[in-house]
Amino acid sequence: MTAAIEGPLSGRRALVTGGSRGIGAEIVRRLALDGAAVAFTYGASARDADNVVVEMSRAGARVLPIRADSTDVGQIASAVQETVTRLGGLDILVNNAGVAAFGDIETFPLEEFDRLVAVNVRGVFAAIQQTVPHLGEGGRIINIGSINADRVPGPGLAVYSMTKAAVAGLTRGLARDLGPRGITVNNVQPGPIATDMNPEEGEFADLARQTIAVGHYGHTRDVAGVVAYLAGPDAGYVTGANWNVDGGFTA
């Protein structure tokens, strides 16, 4: 399977985890429209995955949906292998799959703690571990973290922030490990981005806008644009970076 669109990523093969909706779907669209052949994983949202495939087919790009649970290492490994088999190789991994849950330390359920760690940390590590043997010189690993790794603006975010801080640390360490092999590893940290789970209207959004330097929420395309740059030919000297896309929220 090859992409029909010519662009800066023509000839490249990508896997995006959690790519059926929100930021993940926009990343799939952008990489595909930049010429990459893109596989993406999804969980329960089969209809959303189908919509991405139909939309990209109409645009002249081809994408491959793969159902996989990001808490299941076996399914992650299968998704990587299917990507390699169907696309003929793998050059770019975008770890976008993630979950969030909030609550105070005294009542936060341990099963929720385990779920966040399983998806946000263990799943990211497993996807990288399975992908690295397939990456060559010029390979790209891009993690989608959160500015909450650096800034916790309110109560109830401790566990979620912990998982995203772990991703930031993993990114820095792997940049050292994989740099000699010509593989870059970077971490994109979105701030207030308008999605179904984080709408730009409402009481919380009104409070958040007061601390955003540009005065408004970002959009999924803002994150996807940074990912596309880091995946592209001009970013070969960028690695180990934690790149905030937050409108100055952390300034």
MIGU-476419 format. One record per residue (C-alpha): residue number from 1; residue in one letter; x, y, z. Coordinates in steps of 0.2 Angstrom, whole numbers, always signed. Example, Ala and Ser with C-alpha at 12.3 -4.5 7.8 and 13.67 -1.06 7.14 Angstrom:
<recs>
<rec 1, 'A', <+62, -22, +39>>
<rec 2, 'S', <+68, -5, +36>>
</recs>
This chain:
<recs>
<rec 1, 'M', <+0, +0, +0>>
<rec 2, 'T', <+7, +17, -5>>
<rec 3, 'A', <+1, +35, -3>>
<rec 4, 'A', <-5, +43, -19>>
<rec 5, 'I', <-1, +60, -14>>
<rec 6, 'E', <+16, +68, -17>>
<rec 7, 'G', <+23, +78, -2>>
<rec 8, 'P', <+37, +80, +10>>
<rec 9, 'L', <+33, +63, +17>>
<rec 10, 'S', <+31, +53, +1>>
<rec 11, 'G', <+38, +36, +2>>
<rec 12, 'R', <+38, +36, +21>>
<rec 13, 'R', <+27, +23, +31>>
<rec 14, 'A', <+19, +29, +48>>
<rec 15, 'L', <+10, +21, +62>>
<rec 16, 'V', <-1, +32, +73>>
<rec 17, 'T', <-8, +25, +89>>
<rec 18, 'G', <-26, +31, +94>>
<rec 19, 'G', <-29, +39, +77>>
<rec 20, 'S', <-47, +38, +75>>
<rec 21, 'R', <-53, +54, +83>>
<rec 22, 'G', <-47, +71, +90>>
<rec 23, 'I', <-29, +75, +89>>
<rec 24, 'G', <-24, +57, +83>>
<rec 25, 'A', <-36, +58, +68>>
<rec 26, 'E', <-29, +75, +63>>
<rec 27, 'I', <-11, +68, +64>>
<rec 28, 'V', <-17, +54, +52>>
<rec 29, 'R', <-24, +66, +40>>
<rec 30, 'R', <-9, +78, +40>>
<rec 31, 'L', <+4, +64, +38>>
<rec 32, 'A', <-7, +56, +24>>
<rec 33, 'L', <-9, +72, +15>>
<rec 34, 'D', <+9, +75, +16>>
<rec 35, 'G', <+12, +60, +6>>
<rec 36, 'A', <+15, +46, +19>>
<rec 37, 'A', <+7, +29, +20>>
<rec 38, 'V', <-2, +29, +37>>
<rec 39, 'A', <-8, +15, +48>>
<rec 40, 'F', <-17, +19, +64>>
<rec 41, 'T', <-24, +10, +78>>
<rec 42, 'Y', <-41, +12, +86>>
<rec 43, 'G', <-51, +5, +101>>
<rec 44, 'A', <-69, +5, +102>>
<rec 45, 'S', <-73, +19, +89>>
<rec 46, 'A', <-74, +9, +73>>
<rec 47, 'R', <-86, +21, +65>>
<rec 48, 'D', <-74, +35, +68>>
<rec 49, 'A', <-60, +25, +61>>
<rec 50, 'D', <-70, +21, +45>>
<rec 51, 'N', <-74, +40, +43>>
<rec 52, 'V', <-55, +44, +43>>
<rec 53, 'V', <-52, +30, +30>>
<rec 54, 'V', <-67, +37, +19>>
<rec 55, 'E', <-61, +55, +20>>
<rec 56, 'M', <-43, +51, +16>>
<rec 57, 'S', <-48, +40, +1>>
<rec 58, 'R', <-58, +54, -6>>
<rec 59, 'A', <-43, +65, -4>>
<rec 60, 'G', <-32, +53, -14>>
<rec 61, 'A', <-23, +46, +1>>
<rec 62, 'R', <-24, +28, +8>>
<rec 63, 'V', <-24, +24, +26>>
<rec 64, 'L', <-24, +7, +36>>
<rec 65, 'P', <-35, +6, +51>>
<rec 66, 'I', <-30, -8, +64>>
<rec 67, 'R', <-40, -12, +79>>
<rec 68, 'A', <-29, -13, +95>>
<rec 69, 'D', <-30, -11, +113>>
<rec 70, 'S', <-16, +0, +120>>
<rec 71, 'T', <-16, -9, +136>>
<rec 72, 'D', <-12, -25, +128>>
<rec 73, 'V', <+6, -28, +123>>
<rec 74, 'G', <+2, -42, +112>>
<rec 75, 'Q', <-11, -32, +102>>
<rec 76, 'I', <+2, -17, +101>>
<rec 77, 'A', <+15, -30, +94>>
<rec 78, 'S', <+3, -36, +81>>
<rec 79, 'A', <-2, -19, +76>>
<rec 80, 'V', <+16, -15, +72>>
<rec 81, 'Q', <+19, -31, +63>>
<rec 82, 'E', <+3, -28, +52>>
<rec 83, 'T', <+9, -11, +48>>
<rec 84, 'V', <+26, -17, +43>>
<rec 85, 'T', <+19, -31, +32>>
<rec 86, 'R', <+5, -20, +24>>
<rec 87, 'L', <+15, -5, +21>>
<rec 88, 'G', <+32, -13, +17>>
<rec 89, 'G', <+41, -6, +32>>
<rec 90, 'L', <+40, +8, +45>>
<rec 91, 'D', <+49, +24, +47>>
<rec 92, 'I', <+38, +35, +59>>
<rec 93, 'L', <+29, +30, +75>>
<rec 94, 'V', <+17, +43, +83>>
<rec 95, 'N', <+12, +37, +100>>
<rec 96, 'N', <-4, +47, +102>>
<rec 97, 'A', <-15, +34, +112>>
<rec 98, 'G', <-19, +41, +129>>
<rec 99, 'V', <-32, +41, +143>>
<rec 100, 'A', <-36, +53, +157>>
<rec 101, 'A', <-44, +52, +174>>
<rec 102, 'F', <-44, +65, +188>>
<rec 103, 'G', <-47, +64, +207>>
<rec 104, 'D', <-39, +67, +223>>
<rec 105, 'I', <-26, +56, +231>>
<rec 106, 'E', <-37, +49, +244>>
<rec 107, 'T', <-51, +43, +233>>
<rec 108, 'F', <-42, +39, +217>>
<rec 109, 'P', <-45, +21, +212>>
<rec 110, 'L', <-30, +10, +210>>
<rec 111, 'E', <-38, +2, +195>>
<rec 112, 'E', <-39, +19, +187>>
<rec 113, 'F', <-20, +22, +192>>
<rec 114, 'D', <-16, +6, +183>>
<rec 115, 'R', <-26, +10, +168>>
<rec 116, 'L', <-17, +27, +165>>
<rec 117, 'V', <+0, +19, +168>>
<rec 118, 'A', <-4, +5, +156>>
<rec 119, 'V', <-10, +16, +142>>
<rec 120, 'N', <+0, +32, +144>>
<rec 121, 'V', <+17, +24, +149>>
<rec 122, 'R', <+18, +5, +147>>
<rec 123, 'G', <+9, +6, +130>>
<rec 124, 'V', <+20, +20, +124>>
<rec 125, 'F', <+36, +10, +129>>
<rec 126, 'A', <+29, -6, +121>>
<rec 127, 'A', <+25, +2, +105>>
<rec 128, 'I', <+43, +10, +104>>
<rec 129, 'Q', <+51, -7, +109>>
<rec 130, 'Q', <+41, -16, +95>>
<rec 131, 'T', <+45, -2, +82>>
<rec 132, 'V', <+63, +1, +84>>
<rec 133, 'P', <+69, -15, +76>>
<rec 134, 'H', <+61, -9, +60>>
<rec 135, 'L', <+67, +9, +60>>
<rec 136, 'G', <+83, +14, +50>>
<rec 137, 'E', <+93, +29, +48>>
<rec 138, 'G', <+81, +44, +48>>
<rec 139, 'G', <+68, +35, +58>>
<rec 140, 'R', <+56, +46, +69>>
<rec 141, 'I', <+48, +43, +85>>
<rec 142, 'I', <+35, +56, +91>>
<rec 143, 'N', <+26, +55, +107>>
<rec 144, 'I', <+11, +65, +112>>
<rec 145, 'G', <+12, +70, +130>>
<rec 146, 'S', <+5, +85, +139>>
<rec 147, 'I', <+10, +102, +146>>
<rec 148, 'N', <+4, +94, +162>>
<rec 149, 'A', <+20, +86, +163>>
<rec 150, 'D', <+28, +103, +167>>
<rec 151, 'R', <+13, +113, +174>>
<rec 152, 'V', <-1, +107, +185>>
<rec 153, 'P', <-14, +121, +185>>
<rec 154, 'G', <-26, +114, +198>>
<rec 155, 'P', <-30, +99, +209>>
<rec 156, 'G', <-34, +82, +204>>
<rec 157, 'L', <-21, +80, +190>>
<rec 158, 'A', <-7, +72, +200>>
<rec 159, 'V', <-8, +54, +192>>
<rec 160, 'Y', <-12, +60, +174>>
<rec 161, 'S', <+3, +73, +176>>
<rec 162, 'M', <+14, +59, +182>>
<rec 163, 'T', <+11, +48, +167>>
<rec 164, 'K', <+15, +63, +155>>
<rec 165, 'A', <+31, +67, +165>>
<rec 166, 'A', <+36, +49, +163>>
<rec 167, 'V', <+34, +51, +144>>
<rec 168, 'A', <+45, +67, +144>>
<rec 169, 'G', <+58, +57, +153>>
<rec 170, 'L', <+57, +42, +142>>
<rec 171, 'T', <+59, +54, +127>>
<rec 172, 'R', <+75, +62, +133>>
<rec 173, 'G', <+83, +45, +138>>
<rec 174, 'L', <+78, +37, +121>>
<rec 175, 'A', <+85, +51, +111>>
<rec 176, 'R', <+102, +47, +119>>
<rec 177, 'D', <+100, +28, +116>>
<rec 178, 'L', <+94, +30, +98>>
<rec 179, 'G', <+103, +45, +92>>
<rec 180, 'P', <+119, +35, +86>>
<rec 181, 'R', <+107, +25, +75>>
<rec 182, 'G', <+100, +40, +66>>
<rec 183, 'I', <+83, +39, +75>>
<rec 184, 'T', <+76, +55, +83>>
<rec 185, 'V', <+64, +54, +98>>
<rec 186, 'N', <+53, +69, +102>>
<rec 187, 'N', <+38, +73, +113>>
<rec 188, 'V', <+24, +85, +108>>
<rec 189, 'Q', <+15, +92, +123>>
<rec 190, 'P', <-2, +100, +119>>
<rec 191, 'G', <-10, +113, +130>>
<rec 192, 'P', <-28, +118, +129>>
<rec 193, 'I', <-33, +111, +112>>
<rec 194, 'A', <-52, +111, +107>>
<rec 195, 'T', <-58, +93, +106>>
<rec 196, 'D', <-74, +83, +111>>
<rec 197, 'M', <-66, +79, +128>>
<rec 198, 'N', <-59, +97, +130>>
<rec 199, 'P', <-72, +109, +122>>
<rec 200, 'E', <-67, +127, +120>>
<rec 201, 'E', <-83, +134, +127>>
<rec 202, 'G', <-89, +132, +145>>
<rec 203, 'E', <-84, +137, +163>>
<rec 204, 'F', <-67, +128, +163>>
<rec 205, 'A', <-63, +135, +145>>
<rec 206, 'D', <-67, +153, +151>>
<rec 207, 'L', <-54, +151, +165>>
<rec 208, 'A', <-41, +142, +155>>
<rec 209, 'R', <-41, +156, +142>>
<rec 210, 'Q', <-36, +169, +155>>
<rec 211, 'T', <-19, +160, +156>>
<rec 212, 'I', <-16, +157, +137>>
<rec 213, 'A', <-5, +170, +130>>
<rec 214, 'V', <-14, +171, +113>>
<rec 215, 'G', <-31, +171, +122>>
<rec 216, 'H', <-39, +156, +113>>
<rec 217, 'Y', <-39, +137, +113>>
<rec 218, 'G', <-28, +129, +100>>
<rec 219, 'H', <-35, +116, +87>>
<rec 220, 'T', <-30, +99, +82>>
<rec 221, 'R', <-22, +105, +66>>
<rec 222, 'D', <-9, +115, +77>>
<rec 223, 'V', <-3, +99, +85>>
<rec 224, 'A', <-3, +89, +69>>
<rec 225, 'G', <+7, +103, +60>>
<rec 226, 'V', <+21, +101, +73>>
<rec 227, 'V', <+21, +82, +72>>
<rec 228, 'A', <+22, +83, +53>>
<rec 229, 'Y', <+37, +94, +55>>
<rec 230, 'L', <+46, +83, +67>>
<rec 231, 'A', <+42, +68, +55>>
<rec 232, 'G', <+49, +77, +40>>
<rec 233, 'P', <+66, +79, +32>>
<rec 234, 'D', <+69, +96, +40>>
<rec 235, 'A', <+69, +90, +58>>
<rec 236, 'G', <+84, +78, +57>>
<rec 237, 'Y', <+94, +88, +70>>
<rec 238, 'V', <+79, +89, +83>>
<rec 239, 'T', <+79, +76, +96>>
<rec 240, 'G', <+75, +74, +114>>
<rec 241, 'A', <+64, +89, +114>>
<rec 242, 'N', <+48, +92, +124>>
<rec 243, 'W', <+39, +104, +112>>
<rec 244, 'N', <+25, +113, +120>>
<rec 245, 'V', <+10, +117, +108>>
<rec 246, 'D', <+0, +128, +121>>
<rec 247, 'G', <-3, +146, +115>>
<rec 248, 'G', <+9, +152, +128>>
<rec 249, 'F', <-1, +143, +142>>
<rec 250, 'T', <+16, +138, +151>>
<rec 251, 'A', <+25, +155, +146>>
</recs>
